[in-house]
Amino acid sequence: MAPAPVARVVVAASLATVRAAGGAGGGRGKGGGGGGARGKKSTGGGGTKGSNKGGGTATKKKKASGGSDAAKKKQPEQDEQQQQQQQQTAVRDPPVNRKILEGKFDALVFDDSSKGTDVFAMDAPHVPPAATTLEDRLFFERKGHACIRNVLTQDEARSMAVALIRETRTRTLLAYKHRVSVLCPPGAVDVDAIESEEDAMRAIERYSDEEVGFLQTFNIHRDNYVAGEDDSSNDDSSKNTAVSGDSTSDGIKECAGYIMSRRLARIAAELLGADENEGDRVRLYQSCVFVKPPGFGETNWHSDANMVPLDTNRFVTLWLPLRPLQEDDAALVFASGSHRDFALPYWHTLEGMEDLESRGYDIESYEPLDLGDLTAHAGWCLHWSPPQPEDAPPRHALSVCYFLDGARRLTGREGHLRQVPHEEDEWSYGDWLADVKAGEVARHPALPVVYP
Ligand SMILES: O=C(O)CCC(=O)C(=O)O
């Protein structure tokens, strides 16, 4: 049975933030606008999931300090030029980080059979009901989100949390570098030269007006492919120099097992309406561990599909807290029905979606959440997360995205801004984008079938 969501007291603040951050326009971490160009803060539309300095209010605080006067004067011009270049490139073809791609999947023979694991048994007697009820599915269809509890036993969830948090910690510097790459204007900072978290925060303080809302560690399960006996192909500098020596091949494999589990994928399959008898298959799009340390800012209103270079509505994200979350912790908050609001992205440009308040969405969330519970949201469902309180422990969550096999890579035709994905997740889709031509069905080792 679908648990009733909790209408949040944050309604006013969150809608104000919708206005400021621009709602569905960008990614979760940075005010984007205009087709996801980087380096320019949105001014009332097109926001990203990142976070605006000023945390949770409608007013974005301008940065008080940072950078020499000369640098400050030069910056807007550079920003504008870079943004224009970026948009031109983006319209032709979404950008790809070739550096990350090179060699990564060379060793993998891709036969497209299911790579889903049974690390969480599918039929053991102790297993709580892992699949969804009809009510869950109807609820999800109407609202665009749902909460499914006890998907994992406490023991299963705890083992998964320990493994994921351990591997995520070894990638903390990498996650800070990612924030720099998302929040700072292109070319402003040499991300490879960032050697510490402090370096990263200084760069963000200097070059960005946004506050850091979270740290993102992408696709630990994909590292599995390169962390075995032969690491020779794994020579990408920006990524791997930031992974500390504590990361182990066994640790990565364990995480990959959890992320690619068929128990989780089955829930996604049911919410996506996949019909096994019709040969429907579910692909893993991306996994991400989101960390919100105490005092980190909000996750902007955004929809995940806005960052996905695929032509599909059949996309779902499962979000699992890696410790029990209380009312004060930063869980996800959803704008109910927003996934069906076809007119929102249709009539509004990415920069002009400031009209959300008048659209009358119910704002709902599900805390408290226990270990083993998850929330699910549809690709186009707007969601947000408040800042993590200063006096609370860090909030870790695993987010796993799936799509129904058959989706095509967006064509990115000129003038069709909606077809150019926001770049926040480029480090993730850069692994496969160049191998799948525009308009082709997205099938690639980096997008493995995980169900059935
Ligand atoms: O955990 C967060 O703060 C953001 C997660 C999110 O936006 C997602 O999983 O889609």
Ligand as a Chemical Component Dictionary entry (heavy atoms), coordinates in Angstrom:
data_LIG
# 
_chem_comp.id                   LIG 
_chem_comp.type                 NON-POLYMER 
_chem_comp.pdbx_formal_charge   0 
_chem_comp.three_letter_code    LIG 
# 
loop_
_chem_comp_atom.comp_id 
_chem_comp_atom.atom_id 
_chem_comp_atom.alt_atom_id 
_chem_comp_atom.type_symbol 
_chem_comp_atom.charge 
_chem_comp_atom.model_Cartn_x 
_chem_comp_atom.model_Cartn_y 
_chem_comp_atom.model_Cartn_z 
_chem_comp_atom.pdbx_ordinal 
LIG O1 O1 O 0 19.823 13.899 -2.974 1  
LIG C1 C1 C 0 19.694 15.011 -3.481 2  
LIG O2 O2 O 0 19.831 16.043 -2.849 3  
LIG C2 C2 C 0 19.311 15.131 -4.922 4  
LIG C3 C3 C 0 18.919 13.824 -5.525 5  
LIG C4 C4 C 0 18.163 13.973 -6.783 6  
LIG O3 O3 O 0 17.821 15.035 -7.223 7  
LIG C5 C5 C 0 17.826 12.760 -7.534 8  
LIG O4 O4 O 0 18.206 11.657 -7.108 9  
LIG O5 O5 O 0 17.174 12.884 -8.576 10 
# 
loop_
_chem_comp_bond.comp_id 
_chem_comp_bond.atom_id_1 
_chem_comp_bond.atom_id_2 
_chem_comp_bond.value_order 
_chem_comp_bond.pdbx_ordinal 
LIG O1 C1 DOUB 1 
LIG C1 O2 SING 2 
LIG C1 C2 SING 3 
LIG C2 C3 SING 4 
LIG C3 C4 SING 5 
LIG C4 O3 DOUB 6 
LIG C4 C5 SING 7 
LIG C5 O4 DOUB 8 
LIG C5 O5 SING 9 
# 
